[in-house]
Amino acid sequence: MAQVPQRFFDALAVRTWCGLSLRALGHAREEIDAINVYPVADGDTGTNLYLTVESAVAAVEAVFAAHEVDGEPRDGSAAPRDGAGGPSLADAVGAMAHGALIGARGNSGTILAQLLRGMAQVLSVRSDTDHTGGQGLQRALRHAAASARQAVAHPVEGTVLTVASAAADAADAAGGDCAEVARAAYEGARAALAATPGQLAALERAGVVDAGGHGLVTVLAALVETFTGRAPGPVAAPHARVERAVEGQCSAEEGDGNGPAFEVIYLLEAEDAAVARLRQRLDALGDSLVVVGGDGLWNVHVHVDDAGAAVEAGVEAGRPYRIRITHFGHGDAHTTKAERPPRERAQRAVVAVVPGEGLAALYTEAGATTLLARPGEPPASGELVQAVRRAHAREVVLLPNDAELRHTAAAAAEQARTEGIRVALIPTRSAVQGIAALAVHESERRFDEDVVAMTSAAGATRHAEVTVAERQSWTTAGICQAGDVLGLIDGDVAVIGADVSQVAATVLDRMLSAGGELVTLVLGDEAPESVADHLEARVREAYLAVDTVVYRGGRQGALLLVGVE
């Protein structure tokens, strides 16, 4: 079915473009993965681009959900709002850029995030109207290409950077409205993509075009569809079909086989001056360095031999989190089949989403594969699928640990099942329920028996949290004001107060009134130090048969998580 075309670049156009890009990358993902030979032949460029855009889509949809107005058109047919009703263009492009930044995966995904951020920096400038036309789109594409080059330590021609520059050049030469500019950018990028094998020896040897560039052309095709209502057709760049695992065809050092052993990616909260020093430090440690972002939040990507040193450099610069370290294993650019045989799959694994670094360490110590979720930024289904793959097991028990992740986790489980992995989803609504489930996990049992036992343990655990209200709102316990301390029991606000210890004690009393044998307390970094001691003393004095265990959760969002079994 043809897409309703957008006349201007406004918030609806951003939403439409992101959705179409995700759909197009979903269709092209395997093809892009198959031609991924530079800078490392690890066969995941298409997947990384998809995950990056999926994160951008989630962020944009969240902005629209926050501005939802009853009766407002949702089919893309609305005229530019000029500030009336829904989100502004600045809101939408800002969310798009931020979502891509925090979800960026791999070298190409990180560069795409910077391209989107570069566009957002131009499109978010306030004007008399809340949309832009062809000239605004031209400026956005030009700034995107320039900012992406600046983010890469050592730009190489024949890559996505070349394709982005060609798109910007073609857009500059075009005239007219957004549709004409988008079409020109797409055609310029497509021509540049076809020429990449002649610019990069690794591509020429493999008989393929650049995978990252292919992904960008796919995203620009979605931009054309946004403004014309029709896709311009498949990317017709010639390439030879290659196997997903390319054996030794190239490396980051043009085929010498001695490139860095690890890919390190993390988000970093740091000041500009510290990031400038970090760039110099990481550039000396490895290659394929890309640092994108700004305004205190950065996404860092580098290939190194010493992964620990790369992370330590981030610690010196600021606060790194969502750290991902990948060893370039069997069949990639830096090892051979003889050097690293394929790892045998485990029979069973547990994969859990956890809200803080402390809980991640606890779950990992118990044998689970963890996916760290930053407060307010839940993982996308693609990230959950990757975590399931990383567990490398025939059977996987998935613990989402958040009621809001139920549908996302179900989609991830379904995707993993299509890949031959047996997945059981236990609908844990809190990390404390996940702790209870993990405590009874026994991999030696039959899979179904293990799942039943874990599900029963999670279901028998009541959960609560103590947090601080961000804004005035109606709750099941009455009206709360910004700054009030809230006590939520099983997801509903039960207590509103001013003192963290008092609210926590009231919550605990209400939970234990129905009985219990074990209280689990998970303290966030911002919780007062005295809370745990106060609650432990209360349990000892008033509930003689109840035990208490305390964990440090780190930056988990809530001040306190409570579980009662």
N, C-alpha and C positions, 0 to 999 in steps of 0.2 A: 504494500500500500504506500502511495506517495506521501511524503512528509509535507505538512503545511509549511510553506516557506516563510521565513522571517524577513521583514523589509529592512530592519535596522539591527545593529548590534546592541541589544538591551539584555536585561536579566533573563527573559524567556529564551533569547537566542543562546545565551551561555548554557542554560539548562538543556536546551535541545542539542546543542553541539556536544556537550559532555556525554549525554545519553547515546547519541549516534556514534560517537567515537568509541565508547565502550562496546557497543554492539559490533562495530566494524572490526575492532581489535580482537573480539571474541572469535569472529569468523576467520581472521587472518593469523591468529596466534600460532597455530602449529606450523604454518608455512614460514612465518618469521623465525620461529625457533629453529627450524630446519636449516636455515641459511646463516645462522649465527656463527661466524668464524673469527670475528675481530671485535675487541682486543683479545678476547678469550673465547675459545670454541666450546662454550659450556651449554649451548642449546637452550637458552632461557630468555632471550631478548623479548620475544613476543609475549611470554608470560609476565615478565617484569613490567613491560609497558601496559599490559592489561591491568595488572594490580595497581599500578600508579594511577591510571585513569579511574579505576573503580573507587579508589580513595577520594579522588576529586569529585566524582559523581555523588558519593555519600555526603560529602561536605556541602555541596550545592543543594541537594535535596533537603538537608537539615535546615538550611537558610530558608528555603521555600516553606517548609513545614512550620517554621517559627513565625512566618508572615501570612499564613493561610487565612484567607478571608472567605466566609461563606458565600457561595454563589459566584466566586471569581472563576473565569475560564481557566481550564487546566489543559486544554488541548493544543496550546501553542498558537491559537488564533487571535489572541488579544493584541491590540495596538500597543505601542510604547506607552508606558504608564506615566512618564514624567514625574515620578515620585509618588503616585497615588496607589495605595493599596499594598502591593507586594514588595519584594525586596528591590533595592536599587541595583543599578549596574555595578556600582562599586562593591556592594554587598556580595553579589553573585560572583564577580571575578575574583574578589578577595578570598571567598570560600573555595573556589576552584583552585587557586594557587596554593592556599594553605593545605587543602586536602591532598593535592599532588605532592607537596613538600613532605608531609608527614608519612605519606604512603609510598614514596619513591623507592623503587627496587632496581638494583643493578646500575650499570653505567648509563645505559640508554634511558632508563626510567628517571634517573637523577637529572640528566640533561633535559628531558621533556618537562620535568617539574620546573626547571629554570626558564625554559621557553614560555611556559604558562605564566610564571611569575613576571617575566618581562612584559608580556602582554597586559597583565593585570595592572602593572605600574602605570601604563599609559591609559588604559581604559577606566581606571578608578579615579582619574582626575575629575573633579566636580565641574559641571557646566550648567548652563541654563536648562538643558534638557537631560533626561536620564537615559540617553542612548547616543550612539555615534553612527556615522555613515562610512562610506568607502575610505575617505581620507583618514579617519580615526583608525580604521582597520589596517591601513597601510603603515601608519606610525607604530601601531602595536606589533605588527610582524617584524618591522625593522628593529625595534628595540629588543624584541624577543631574541632575534638572531645574534645581536651584539652582546646581550647579557649572557647568553649561553656560552659564547666563545670566551668571555671573561671568566666564567666559572671553571673552565677546563684548564689545568695547569699547562699542558702542552698540546694545543689543538692540532689535529691531524686532518689533512684533506682526504676526501673520499669517504667521509663518515657523515653522521646525522648533522654535524655542524655545517658541512658543505651544502647539504640539502636545505637546511634552514636558511642559509644565506641566499641561495638561489631562489627560494620562495619569496624572500623579502625583496630581492632585486626585481623579480617579475611583478610583484605587487606594486612596487614603486612605479614601474613603467606603465601600469594599467591606469585607466580612468574609470569613472562611473561609480556605481553603488557597491554595496557590500558583496553582492552576488558576483559582479564582474571582477572585483579585487580578489575574492576567494578563489574564483576559477583560475585567474592568472597565477596566483600563488601555487595552486595545485599543479598546474601544467609546468611551471618552472621547476618545482620540486621533483616532479616525475622525470623530467628530462635530466636533471642533475643526478637522480638516483641511477638512471640507466648508465651514466658515465662513470659511476664510482669504481667499477672494476679496473678501469684504466688509470685510476689515481692511487690505488692501494694494492700492492703486490699480493697480499694475503687473499684479497677478494678475487683477483685475477686467477691465482692458482686454483682456488676452489670453484671457480666458474659461477660466482654468485654476486649479487649486489649487496650493499651494506644493509644489515638487518635493522639497525636503528633508523636509518634513512627510510627504509621500507615502512617502518612503523609510523614515522612522521608523515609520509605521503598518505597513509591510511587515515590519519587524524585530519589532514587537510581535505581529504575527500569528504569526510564527515562535515567539515566546515562548508564545503560547496553545497552539500545536501541541505544544510541548515538554511541557507539563503535562497536556494533554487527549488527545493522540494524533491529533488531527485539526485541520487548518487551518480557521480561521473563514470562509474564502472570500475571493474577491478584494476588494481595496479598492474600495468602491462609491462613492467620492467623485466627484461630477460634474465633468467638465471637457470643454472643447472640444478636439478633436484639432488640434494645431498642427504645423507643420513643424519638423524638427529644428533648422534654423538660423532663428531668429526675427529678422526684419529690423526693427530699430529700435523694437520695441514697448515696451521699457523700458530703463532703465540703473540703475546704482547711485545716480544722482541723480534718479530718477523721470522718466526719459525726456528729459533735456536733451542727451544725446549727448556730453557732455564729461567723462565719468568717467575714472578712471585707465586707463592703457594696458596695464599689466602686472599679472599675478598672480605673487606671489613666495611660495614655500613653502620652508621648510627646517627640519631638525631642529637643535636647539641644546643644547649642553651648557653650562649656566650656573647660577649661584646665584640664589636668589629675589630678592635685592636688585637684582641686575643686570637681571633680567627685568622688574621693576617699572619701572626706568628705560627699558628697551627699549620697553615698552608706550607710554609717553608719547612717545618719539621717533617710533615708527611711526604712532601716532595722528595726529601732526602731519603726517606725510608722505602719508597716503592714507586709505582707508576699508576697510570689510569686514574689520577687524582682529579676528583670533581667535588667542589664545595659550593653548594647552592643555598639560597635563602637570604635572610636579613632580618632586621628588626628584632634581634635577639634570639632567633631560632634558625638553625642551619641543618642541612642534611649533608653528611660527610661520606664520601665513597672513595676507597683506595684499594689497590692491590699491593700486598706486602708479604714478606717472608716472616716477619715478626708481628703477629697479630696483637700480641700483648702490648708492644711498644706503640702501636697505632691507637689503641684504646687509652693507654696512659697519657698519650699526647692530648687526647680529648679531655681527660680528667684535669690536666694542667690548664687547659683553655677555658673550661667551664663545667657543665654537667651533662655528660653523655647518657643517653638512655635508648631503649629499643635497639640495643646492640645486636647485630647479626654478623657472625663470622662463618664464612663458607670455605671449606677446603676444596681446591680445584682437584677433584678426584679422578677416578677412572675415566679414560676416554677424552679428557679435555686437553687443553693446549699444553699443559705443563707436566703431564705424566703419561706413561704408556701402560698398556695392558699388563706387561710383565712386571712393572714396578708396583702397581696397586690393583690387585684383583678386586672384583666387585664384592662389596660387603654382603654377607648373608643376612637375609631378613630375620628379625626376631619374630617369635610366634605372636606375642601380644605386647601392646604398649598402651599407656594412658596419655592422652593429650589434653592439656588444661589451659584455659585462659585465666590469667591471674592479674589483679589490679595493681600490684606493687612489687618492687624489687625484693623485699623481704619474703613475701609469699612465694615469689618465683624461686628463690633459693630453697625454701622449705619443700615445695613441690618437687623440685629437681632432686633434692636429697632423697626424697621418697621414691624416685625412679620415674617421675613423669616428664614428658616433653612439654615445655611451657611456652606460651605466647603471651608476652607482656602487653597489657592494654593500658594506655595512659588515660587518666581520668578525663571523661568527656570525649574521648576519641576511640570508640570501639573498633576492633579489627574487622576488616571486610572478609567476605566468604573466601576470597582467594588466599588471604593470609592463613586462614584456618586450614584450607586444603594443603598449603605448603607445609604447615606444621605437621599435619598428618603424614605427608610424604617424608618429612624429616625424621619422624619416628621410625620409619623403615621397618614396619611390622606387617604381618599378614592380618592381624586382628587389632583394632583400635577402639578403645573406650574414650569417648569425647565428652569433656566436662566444660560447658560454656561458662558456668559460674555467674550468670547474669540473665535475668528474665528477658531483657531486651535483645539478647543474642540468640534467642530460641530459633527464629526463622533463618538467621544467617548461618547458625550452626547446622541446621537441617539441610540447607542448600549445600554446605560444604561436605556434609556426610554423604549426600546423594552423589556429588561429584566424585568423591573418593571411591564410592562403590563401583562407579563405572570404570575405575582403574583397577578393579580386582581386589580392593581392600575391603575386608569385612568390618563395618563400622557400627558401633552401638552408641547412640546419643542418650546420655543421662541428663534430664532437664534440670540441672542444678541452677538455682537462682542466686546463689551467693558463694563466695569462696569458702566460707565455713562449711557449707554443705559438701563442697568438693573435698575438703579435708576429711570429713567423715567418710565419704565414699572411698577415698584413697586409703584410709586406714584399714578397710576390710578387703582391699584388693588382693587377690591371690592369683598369680598368673598360671599356677599349676592346675587350677580348677578348669572344668569345661567352660567355654566362653559364656554360654547362656547362664550358667550358675553364677559366674563371677559378676556378670551384669546385673542379675537379680539382687545379689547381695549388696552391691554398690548402690543400686537404685534404692533399695530398702533403707540403707544407712543414711543416704542423702535425704530421703523423704521423711525420716524420723527426726531430722535436725531442724528445729525452728531457727530462723535467722533474723537478725536485726542489725541496724546500723545507726550510728549517731553522726550527724553531719550539721553543717551550717547553711541556713537558707541564703540563697544568692539574691533573692528579690521577694517582694511582697506577693503572696499568692493564697488562694483558697486551698485548704487541705481537709482531710477527714477529721482532723482534730481542731479545726477552726482556722482563722486567718493568721498567717505568720508574716512577720516583717523581715526585711533583709537584715542578716546578722543574728537572727534567732537560732537557737540550738534545737534541732529536730531529732526526735527519736522515732525511727521507722521499724515496725515489726511486721515481718513477712511482706514487706513492700509498701505498707500503708503507714502514713504519719499517725503515730499514736500519742506522742508527747511533744509539747512545745514549751521551751523554757529559755533561761538565760545562762545557766551554769552547766558546763559539760558533765561534771561529776554527778550532779543531781539528776539530770535527764538520763544519764546512763544507768544510774541506780534504779530509777523508776521503771525504765525499760526492762532491766534485768528482773526486777520483782514481778512484773507482769508476766514475763516469760516463764519464770520458775513457779508461778502460782498454779500452772498446769502440770507441774512435776518436772523432773529431770535428774540426770545422774552426772553429767559432765558439761561444764561451761567452757567454751573456747572464746578467748578474747584476742583480737588482732588489732594492735595499736598502729595508727597512722603517724607519720612524722610530726604532724601539727597537733597531736593530742597532748594535753598536759601530762607531765610525767607522773603526777599523783593519781591519775585515774585508775590505772591497773591495781595499785596498792589498795585504793579505796574499795574497789569492787571485789578484790580477793578477800579483804577483811569482812566485807558484808556477807559474802557467801559462807565463810567460815563460821560467822556468828549466827546467821539466821537459817542456814541450810546445811545441817551437819553431815548429811550423806552425799553431798555434791562435791565433786572435785573441780578444780579450775586449772586451765593451761593457758599461758600467755605467749603470743608471738608478736614480733615486730614486723609490720607489713610494709614499711617504707612509704613512699608517696603513692598512696592508694586511693586518694580522693576523699573517702570518709574518714572522720576522726577515729572512729572505732567500729569494728565489726564484731558481732556477738553471735555465737552459736550455742544452742542448748540441745543436748541429746538425752 
